[in-house]
Each structure stands twice: as C-alpha cells, then as structure tokens.
Amino acid sequence: MATLKEIAQAAQVSVATVSRVLNDDPTLSVKSQTRQKILEAAERLEYKVPSAKRHASQRLTFAALYTHGQELEINDPYYLAMRYGIETQCEKLGIKLVSCYDFKGERALVAADGLLIIGKPQPTTQALLEQQELPLVYLDGVTSDPRFDCVSVDLAKISQKVIDYFISRGYQRIGFIGGRDDLDYADQREQAFVEYGRRKKVVRAEDVYYGDFSSQAGYQCAIKMLSHSAEYPPALFVATDSIAIGVLRALHEHGVKVPEQMALISVNDIPTARFVYPALSTVRIHSETIGAQGVNLLMERIRDERTIPLTVFVPSSLQLRDTTITS
C-alpha cells in the first residue's frame, strides 16, 4: 500500500498537505489544481485509508487519564485550569472526551483514538500505558521514553530563575518548602533548587522542607522551619501557591513580617494568589495552555501520521507582588 510520503513525492507537496487533503480538512486552503494532483496521485498509487484510522468526518475520541484524584482540583486550581484547557480544545476541534481520574492501571482502558496522560504515573502504570498501540501524549511531566510526545513546563529553569532573582536582590541564604508525590523522591523544582543553590552558595540542607502539595503541608513545614531556629532564611522559594498559602498563615501566626523579614516566591499564579495577604509573588504557569497543546499534539499526530516525538515546554513568567521587596 502506498504511503503518504510516496503520494507527497508524486504530487510534489508536503506530507502534511497530503494528509489534510485526504482527510478533507476544512481549515486547509489549497489550490484546486494541487488538490486534484494529490487525489490523482493517491488513486494512481492505489492508496487506501488504514482501517485503524478514522475519516475526518468521523468524530475522534480522546481519553484523558488523570493520575490524581478529582478532589485535587478543588485544592489546587492549577489542575482545574489544565482540565479546562483539555476540555475546551476538544470541544473546539469536535473531539469526544472521556475523563478518568485516579488512574492506576487497574481498570480497562476506554475505547479511544488517543490518550492524554496527566501527571506522572507510577512505574507499573506507565509500563502498562506504553504497551498500548494508541498514540499518547504526557502532560505536566516530561517522559524519559523518547517514543512519546509531552507538554510540560521547565521546572528546573523556574527554580534557577527564582534563585537568580533573590541573589540579584542581595539575599545570601534562601530556603525551600516543597511537595512530593513520593516522599522518597524529590521533584524537579526541589532537585534544581538544591543543586543550583549550592553552586551559588545560597542553599543549606537544613533550609529544605517538604510534605505533600496541600496548604496544610505548607503550614506544617513552615512551623517546623520556624521552630528549628530563630535564624530562619530571609528568602523562601515555595513549590506551589497552594503550599504558600499555608506558609503565609504560619508566618503570620509567628509574627514574621513578609517581605521585610522573609521574602517569598511561589509557583503557578492561581487566581487566589493575588487576593491573599500579602499578595503572592509567583511564577505564572499557563496550565490551561498545557492542556490545550496536549490535545493539539495528539490530534496532529493522528492526522499527519507523525512518528517523530515532540516535547513542548510552555513558557513561564515571574509575577512580582507584595511578598517580595520590589523597590
């Protein structure tokens, strides 16, 4: 059977143009002569649409497999925004979406044309997913397997950016309060913070604390930090805004003035960040865009029969508010 590449060579156009013409892509603007050349080449080479591939007039179905429980979206709007991005883009492209929360691989996969994996699955679950023949895209976690697409944010770069900012403001000691999905393994933010901070000689082992990703964990970590020593770090990097809300409460209860006695920067820029007191300085992550781009990558991989995996990093930006001294 002829391939799209062979048809493209015969018609002297790109493989993507061939794919979109043969799938009747309504968004494609192409000359009628070019379209006719492609159709004639396809007929001459006896091209047949693979049985596993749906025609564009048929509705695709994507399955969104969330490795976390749905209750996490209540505590952390970051994940809610990502889901909204997935749902909105699927609706825009006419794709049916099936969502599955707290996916651990113990259930049979729903019938779908492609999979969106949100978060980092446990190794056994990941092995199960990667045995599937369906195209899949990882969201919010870079996969080490080079066969698959992923959309994420460069968390290591964010940690370095925050440290560089604090150093530029004259801070020589910076603490960290973070979260871990698995208490035995530090996430990218923590790893990069410790490694880069030690190279810059501004991070001490005793100034690194972690729990889970909740506000309660942030509160408990901050209490622990303040109880260990009256000489706490004057600058603090917090892994998420949700954790930072708990940290702020602990600092307030102990009479620590923010930012005069302790400056603070967190990550995500959830809607609440600007309304807490003092308003959080934070690194904005466009989680809605992560969700939408995951859908786009999966759609494009199916439509264009792309085999080369892509990794997309959505950029972040530092939003300075009242938990840092900006003057």
N, C-alpha and C positions, 0 to 999 in steps of 0.2 A: 504493500500500500504506500502511496506517495505521502511524503511529509510536507508540513507547512514550509519548511526551508526549501524543498525542491520546487514547490509552487512559486515561492518568492523569487527564486533564481530565474525561473522560466518567465515570470512576469516582470522581472527587474524592479521589484519593490521590496519593502522590508517585510520580515516575518510578522511583525505586529499588524501591519496593514492587511496582510492576507488573512490573519486570524479574525480581525474585526469585520472585514468584508464577508467572509464565510459565515460569520455569526450574526450578520445583519445588525451590527452595532448602530443604533440610531444616532449616536453622537459623532459618528465619523463623517467628515466632509472630504469626499474624494471625487475626482473627475469620473464621469460616466465611462470614458474610454479605459481608464485604469481599472475600474470595477469589472468591465467586460473582459479585459485581458486576464484578470485573476480568475474569473469564473471559467473562461475558456481553458486556461492552463490546468485548473483543477479537474475539469472534465476530461481533458486530453490525457492527464496523468492518472485518471481513474481514482481520484481522491474520494475517500469515504470518511464520514464523521465517525470517530471511535464510539462504540456502543456505550462506553462509560461516561462519555461527555454529553452533557445536555445541550440542546439548541438554545440560543439566546432567548427565543420566545418562551421557553420553559423556565419556570421560576427555580432559582438555586436555593438550597437550604444550607445555612451555616449553623454549626453548633458552637456555642460559647461555653467552654468548660472552666469554671472558676475554681481555683484550688482553695479558696477561702469560703467561709460561710457568709450568707447574705447579711447577717447581723453586723458584720464588719463595716458594711456600707453606712450603717447608722452612726457608728463611732468615728469613721474616717471618710469624709466626703470625697477624698481622692479617688477611692474605688467607685463611688457612686458616679462621679463625673466620667470615669473611664467606661463604665457600663452605658451611660447616656451616649457617649461618642459612638460606641458599637451599635447601639440600637438605632440612633439617628441615621448613621451612614447606611445601615442595612435597609432601612425604610426608604432612603433616598434612591438606592440602587435597585429597589424591588426585590430584595433578598429576604427570604423567610428565615427567622432566627429562633433557635431553640436554646434556652439557657439551662445550665446545670451547675448548681452550687455545691461546694464542699466535695469536689470530685476527687476520689482517691483511687479510682480504677476498679472499684468493687462492683460497679454496675456496667451493664452492656451499653455500648455507645449508641446514641440515637442515629437513625439513618440521616446522613448529611453528605453534602458535596465537599465540605472542607471544615476544618476545626480551628477555632481560636482558643489558645491556651493562655489563661490569665493568671499570672503569678508563676512561682517555681514549684512544680510538682515534686513529690518525694521520688527518690531514685527508682523504686519499683513501678510507680505510676508512670514516670517518664519513659521507662523502658517499654511499658505496655503501649503507650501512645505512639512511640516511634516505630513500632511494629506495624502500625496501620499503613495502608496504601494510600489513604486520603492525604491531600495536601494540608499542611498545618502551619500556623504562624504562632510564635510565642509573643506575648505581650507582657511588658513590665518585668522582664527578666531575660537577659541575654543567654541563649543556649550555647553550650560548648560543642554541640553537634553541628558540623558545617553543612548539613543537608537541608536545614530548615531556616525559614525566614524568621526574623524577630524585630519587634519595635520596642524601644526602651528609651531611657534617659541615662546619660553618663554620670552615675552617682559618684564615681571616683573623682571626676572632674569637679563636681559640686563641692565635695569635701575640700579639695585643693583651693577652690575659689574662695570659700569661706575663710580658710586659714590665711590665705594671702590678704584678704580684706582686713582681718584682725591685725595681722602683722603691720599692714600699712597704717593702721591707726595707733600703733605703738604698743600693742599687747605682746607680752613675752611669755605668757602662760595661758593656755587655752584648754578647757575641759570639754568632755563629750558625754552626752546622755542619749543612748540609742535603744533600738529594739532588735530582737532576733526572733525569727520564725522557729529556729532550732537553737536552743541555748548553747549548744556545743560549737556553733559556727557563726562567726561574725559576718555581717552583711558587707556589701561593697563600701558603704559610707564609713563604717567603723574601720575596716581594713585600711582604706585610703587615708583616713584621718590619722590613724596611729602611725602608719609608715611615713607619710609626708610630713606630719607634725614633728616626728622625731628627727627627720632630716633637717628640718628648720629649727630644731631645738626649742620647741614651744609646747611639747606634749609630754606629760609624765604618766606612767602606768596607773598611779593612784587617782588620776583625774578622769578615768574612763569608767562609765557605769552603763548598765544595760538591763532591760527587762523585756516585756513584750511591747507592742506598739500602741498601748492604751494610755489615756490621760492618767489613770490610776498608777500605772507603772512609772510614768514620768514623775508624778508626785512622790512616790516611794523612793525612787533613785535620787531625787533632789534632797529629800530628808536625810538619806544615807550620806550623801556628799557633805551636807552642812553639819552633820553630827560627827563626822570623822575629824574635822579640823576647822578651827576658826579662820584659817588662812586658805580659803577656797579660791579657785581660779577666777580672775576678774572678767574673763570672757568664756562663753559657753556655746558650743555647737550642739543643737538638738536635732535628732534624725527626722522628726516629723512635727507638724504643727499640733497634732493631737497630743503627742507626748509633751510638747512645750506648754500646752495649757495647764497640765498637771504640775509642771515645773514652776510656772509662774505663781500658782497658788501656794506652793511650798515656800518660795522665796518671799512672798507677801506675808505669810504667817510668821516667818522668822525675821521679818523686818529688814530684809535685804533690798536695797533700793536698786531698781532697774531703770536705766542702764548705768547709773552713777557708780554703784558698787559691783554690778555684774552686768555686762552686755550680753545679749543673746540673739542668735540667729537660728532659725529652724528651716524646715523644707516642706514644700507643697503649695503654700499660699491658698489654703482652703478659705471659703467665704468668711468664716468666723475669725480668721487671723487679724483682720483689720478692725474688728469690733471688741476684742478682748482689751483689758487694760493692764499695762500699756500695749498699744497695737504692735503686733509681732513683725519684726524684720524677718524676712523669709525668702527662700529661693523658690520662685514660681516654676512649677512643673505643669505643663499643659496636658493633663491626663486625658481630657476629652479628645485631644488630637491623637494621643497614643491609640485610643480605641478606634477612632475613625481610620487611621492609617493602617491598622491591622486588617480591617475589613478590605481596604483598597488593595493591600498586598495580596491577600488571599484571592480576591476577585481577579486581579491581574494575572496571577499565577495560573489560575484555571483557564481564563480567557485566552491568554497568549501562549500557553503551554511552556512557560518559562521553567527552566531546570536549574539555573544558577541561583543559589540562595542569596538573599539580601538582608542586611542589617541596617535598620533606620534608627538613628538617635534623634529624638525630638529635643530641641534646644531648651535651656532654662535661663532664667534671669533673676538677678538679685533685687528684691524689693525692700528698700530701707525705710523703716518706720520708727516707732518710739522705743524699741528695745535695744537700739544702738545709738551711740552719740554721733550725730552727723555733722555737727558744727566744728 
